[in-house]
């Protein structure tokens, strides 16, 4: 009998599949990318822009996004993969924004702790 996966494991596996599919299509277009897993265990793609700078592309499952920052123009829906590939390719060719990469991750445990106080 197969042991059932936790919801977190299922979500991570889904995020990995999405990123691997994105990576394959970016690779076909000549965009340099590497699949990585962060120290926190989050899957991501390290995508290199035309200037040699790297940004991490993550998956935000609740909002169905690929994102590489916290600005409105730094996210795209993964529900339409072709559009997402186009947008990420364009962003990488134009060059990543200067400065630190923003993060859209919400840590529910921190929100819960704030209300327990």
N, C-alpha and C positions, 0 to 999 in steps of 0.2 A: 504494500500500500504506500502510495506517494504522500509524503508529508505536505500539508498545505502551506502555501507561502503567506506571510503576513501581508497586510495591505501595503506597508512600506516597501517590502521586497517586490511586490507586483508593480508598484508605481516606479520604482527604480528600474526594473526590467523594461517597462514601457518607455521610459525616458531614454534608456540606452538604445532601444530599437529605433526610436525617432531620430536620435542623434547619428546613429550609424547610417540610416537612410539618407539623412541630410548630408553627411560626410561623403558618401558615395557620389551623390550628385554634384557636390562642390568639387570633388576630385575630378570628375568628368569635365568640368569647366576650367580646370587648371588652378583652382584656389587651394593654397596650401593649408592643410588642416591635419590635426592629430587628435584622436580620441584619447581622453584622459579621465581619471577619477581623482577628484580633489582629496585633500587630507580628511575632509568631513565625509567622504564617501559619495559625493555628488558627481554623477557623470557629466561630462562637458566635452566640447570640441574647442581646441586651441586653434584659432583661425588667424593666419598671418595676413596683414594688409600689404599694399604695394610698397610701403616704407619699411617693411620688416618688423612692424610692431604686432604683438599678439594680443588678442582679446579672447576671452572665454565665452562661448555660446552655450547657454544653459536652456533647460526646458522648465517652463512654469506650467505644470499640469492643470491647476484650477482655472487658469485663464486661457489655456491652449496656445501658449506662446513659446517661440524661441526668443531669447533675449540676450543681449550683449552689453547692457547698461541699463540705467534707470530712467532715461529720457524717452519721450514718446516715440521718437524716430529710431529707437534702439530695441524695438521688438516687432515681431511679426507672427501672425497666426500660423501654427503648424497644420491646421486643418486643410490648407491648400498648399501642399508641399512645393509645387512649381513656383508659386508666387513667393514663398519663403526663400527658396533657393535664389531666385532672381534678386530679392531684396538684400539678402546677406552678401551675395556676390557684389552687388552695387556698393554696399557699405564698405566692404573690404577694399574694393578698388579705389573708392574715394578716400580711404584712410580712416582709421578709427579716431574718435574724438580724443583730444588731449586730456590728460589727467587720469585720476583713478577711475576704475570701472565701477559703476554703481551696481547695486544688487537689489532685486525685487523680492527676494525670499522673505517670507513671513514665518517667524518661529512662534508657533502657537503656544509653546510652553512658556515663553517670556510674557505673552499676553495674559495667559492664565495666572502666572505668578503675580502680575501687576494687580489683578483683581482679588487676589487672596490676601494681600497685605494687611 
